[in-house]
């Protein structure tokens, strides 16, 4: 049998229930990255539409980048909505 090891730090067990995220930082990051991802989505979509079949990167790759940027923009918008709603109720 292995000897029992004592934990370095004792936990009270209430950390997950009382943990709080930094709403100001999340708000700032969402406000910055929503327009960045929107511009990336528009840029990749326009680049893909003006791309010929022999160009590198291909229009399929650029379309994938546009879709990924759009998904990231939607995630940032969702986080912004959650943060604004939480700040209204908590502050």
ChimeraX commands (.cxc) that place a marker at each C-alpha (Angstrom):
marker #1 position 0.00,0.00,0.00 radius 0.5
marker #1 position 1.05,3.54,-0.67 radius 0.5
marker #1 position 1.28,5.95,2.21 radius 0.5
marker #1 position -1.48,8.57,2.29 radius 0.5
marker #1 position -0.43,12.02,1.18 radius 0.5
marker #1 position -1.84,15.08,2.84 radius 0.5
marker #1 position -2.99,17.82,0.49 radius 0.5
marker #1 position -0.85,20.91,0.23 radius 0.5
marker #1 position -3.85,23.24,0.55 radius 0.5
marker #1 position -7.07,22.32,2.27 radius 0.5
marker #1 position -10.19,23.34,0.42 radius 0.5
marker #1 position -13.38,24.38,2.06 radius 0.5
marker #1 position -15.50,22.99,-0.75 radius 0.5
marker #1 position -17.26,26.29,-1.52 radius 0.5
marker #1 position -14.93,27.54,-4.25 radius 0.5
marker #1 position -17.07,26.62,-7.30 radius 0.5
marker #1 position -20.21,27.99,-5.69 radius 0.5
marker #1 position -18.64,31.33,-4.81 radius 0.5
marker #1 position -16.26,31.72,-7.76 radius 0.5
marker #1 position -16.82,34.83,-9.85 radius 0.5
marker #1 position -15.57,35.74,-13.28 radius 0.5
marker #1 position -14.21,39.15,-14.14 radius 0.5
marker #1 position -17.19,40.67,-15.95 radius 0.5
marker #1 position -15.35,43.87,-16.87 radius 0.5
marker #1 position -12.62,41.94,-18.67 radius 0.5
marker #1 position -15.12,39.69,-20.44 radius 0.5
marker #1 position -17.09,42.77,-21.51 radius 0.5
marker #1 position -13.96,44.47,-22.83 radius 0.5
marker #1 position -12.81,41.40,-24.74 radius 0.5
marker #1 position -16.25,40.86,-26.26 radius 0.5
marker #1 position -16.54,44.50,-27.31 radius 0.5
marker #1 position -13.11,44.31,-28.97 radius 0.5
marker #1 position -13.48,40.95,-30.68 radius 0.5
marker #1 position -17.05,41.18,-32.05 radius 0.5
marker #1 position -16.06,43.80,-34.65 radius 0.5
marker #1 position -12.72,42.07,-35.31 radius 0.5
marker #1 position -14.41,38.75,-36.08 radius 0.5
marker #1 position -17.12,40.52,-38.10 radius 0.5
marker #1 position -14.49,42.22,-40.26 radius 0.5
marker #1 position -12.62,38.93,-40.65 radius 0.5
marker #1 position -15.82,37.20,-41.75 radius 0.5
marker #1 position -16.57,39.89,-44.32 radius 0.5
marker #1 position -12.96,39.98,-45.52 radius 0.5
marker #1 position -12.66,36.22,-45.98 radius 0.5
marker #1 position -16.07,36.05,-47.68 radius 0.5
marker #1 position -15.16,38.81,-50.12 radius 0.5
marker #1 position -11.75,37.26,-50.77 radius 0.5
marker #1 position -13.37,33.88,-51.42 radius 0.5
marker #1 position -15.90,35.40,-53.82 radius 0.5
marker #1 position -13.20,37.16,-55.85 radius 0.5
marker #1 position -10.83,34.19,-55.89 radius 0.5
marker #1 position -10.23,32.29,-59.15 radius 0.5
marker #1 position -9.93,28.52,-59.31 radius 0.5
marker #1 position -6.12,28.56,-59.63 radius 0.5
marker #1 position -5.39,30.93,-56.74 radius 0.5
marker #1 position -3.84,29.84,-53.48 radius 0.5
marker #1 position -5.51,29.65,-50.94 radius 0.5
marker #1 position -8.55,28.17,-52.64 radius 0.5
marker #1 position -11.99,29.64,-52.29 radius 0.5
marker #1 position -13.05,26.60,-50.23 radius 0.5
marker #1 position -10.37,27.28,-47.66 radius 0.5
marker #1 position -11.32,30.94,-47.48 radius 0.5
marker #1 position -14.97,29.97,-47.06 radius 0.5
marker #1 position -14.02,27.73,-44.12 radius 0.5
marker #1 position -12.11,30.65,-42.58 radius 0.5
marker #1 position -15.13,32.92,-43.09 radius 0.5
marker #1 position -17.45,30.39,-41.43 radius 0.5
marker #1 position -15.04,29.91,-38.50 radius 0.5
marker #1 position -14.77,33.67,-38.05 radius 0.5
marker #1 position -18.55,33.95,-38.13 radius 0.5
marker #1 position -18.91,31.27,-35.46 radius 0.5
marker #1 position -16.35,33.04,-33.27 radius 0.5
marker #1 position -18.25,36.30,-33.77 radius 0.5
marker #1 position -21.48,34.60,-32.67 radius 0.5
marker #1 position -19.74,33.21,-29.58 radius 0.5
marker #1 position -18.38,36.65,-28.71 radius 0.5
marker #1 position -21.85,38.17,-29.23 radius 0.5
marker #1 position -23.39,35.54,-26.99 radius 0.5
marker #1 position -20.81,36.19,-24.30 radius 0.5
marker #1 position -21.43,39.93,-24.59 radius 0.5
marker #1 position -25.17,39.36,-24.14 radius 0.5
marker #1 position -24.57,37.14,-21.08 radius 0.5
marker #1 position -22.16,39.65,-19.51 radius 0.5
marker #1 position -24.50,42.60,-20.04 radius 0.5
marker #1 position -27.41,40.63,-18.58 radius 0.5
marker #1 position -25.36,39.53,-15.55 radius 0.5
marker #1 position -24.05,43.05,-14.94 radius 0.5
marker #1 position -27.60,44.41,-14.93 radius 0.5
marker #1 position -28.75,41.88,-12.36 radius 0.5
marker #1 position -25.65,41.75,-10.14 radius 0.5
marker #1 position -24.44,45.34,-10.06 radius 0.5
marker link #1:1,2 radius 0.2
marker link #1:2,3 radius 0.2
marker link #1:3,4 radius 0.2
marker link #1:4,5 radius 0.2
marker link #1:5,6 radius 0.2
marker link #1:6,7 radius 0.2
marker link #1:7,8 radius 0.2
marker link #1:8,9 radius 0.2
marker link #1:9,10 radius 0.2
marker link #1:10,11 radius 0.2
marker link #1:11,12 radius 0.2
marker link #1:12,13 radius 0.2
marker link #1:13,14 radius 0.2
marker link #1:14,15 radius 0.2
marker link #1:15,16 radius 0.2
marker link #1:16,17 radius 0.2
marker link #1:17,18 radius 0.2
marker link #1:18,19 radius 0.2
marker link #1:19,20 radius 0.2
marker link #1:20,21 radius 0.2
marker link #1:21,22 radius 0.2
marker link #1:22,23 radius 0.2
marker link #1:23,24 radius 0.2
marker link #1:24,25 radius 0.2
marker link #1:25,26 radius 0.2
marker link #1:26,27 radius 0.2
marker link #1:27,28 radius 0.2
marker link #1:28,29 radius 0.2
marker link #1:29,30 radius 0.2
marker link #1:30,31 radius 0.2
marker link #1:31,32 radius 0.2
marker link #1:32,33 radius 0.2
marker link #1:33,34 radius 0.2
marker link #1:34,35 radius 0.2
marker link #1:35,36 radius 0.2
marker link #1:36,37 radius 0.2
marker link #1:37,38 radius 0.2
marker link #1:38,39 radius 0.2
marker link #1:39,40 radius 0.2
marker link #1:40,41 radius 0.2
marker link #1:41,42 radius 0.2
marker link #1:42,43 radius 0.2
marker link #1:43,44 radius 0.2
marker link #1:44,45 radius 0.2
marker link #1:45,46 radius 0.2
marker link #1:46,47 radius 0.2
marker link #1:47,48 radius 0.2
marker link #1:48,49 radius 0.2
marker link #1:49,50 radius 0.2
marker link #1:50,51 radius 0.2
marker link #1:51,52 radius 0.2
marker link #1:52,53 radius 0.2
marker link #1:53,54 radius 0.2
marker link #1:54,55 radius 0.2
marker link #1:55,56 radius 0.2
marker link #1:56,57 radius 0.2
marker link #1:57,58 radius 0.2
marker link #1:58,59 radius 0.2
marker link #1:59,60 radius 0.2
marker link #1:60,61 radius 0.2
marker link #1:61,62 radius 0.2
marker link #1:62,63 radius 0.2
marker link #1:63,64 radius 0.2
marker link #1:64,65 radius 0.2
marker link #1:65,66 radius 0.2
marker link #1:66,67 radius 0.2
marker link #1:67,68 radius 0.2
marker link #1:68,69 radius 0.2
marker link #1:69,70 radius 0.2
marker link #1:70,71 radius 0.2
marker link #1:71,72 radius 0.2
marker link #1:72,73 radius 0.2
marker link #1:73,74 radius 0.2
marker link #1:74,75 radius 0.2
marker link #1:75,76 radius 0.2
marker link #1:76,77 radius 0.2
marker link #1:77,78 radius 0.2
marker link #1:78,79 radius 0.2
marker link #1:79,80 radius 0.2
marker link #1:80,81 radius 0.2
marker link #1:81,82 radius 0.2
marker link #1:82,83 radius 0.2
marker link #1:83,84 radius 0.2
marker link #1:84,85 radius 0.2
marker link #1:85,86 radius 0.2
marker link #1:86,87 radius 0.2
marker link #1:87,88 radius 0.2
marker link #1:88,89 radius 0.2
marker link #1:89,90 radius 0.2
marker link #1:90,91 radius 0.2
view
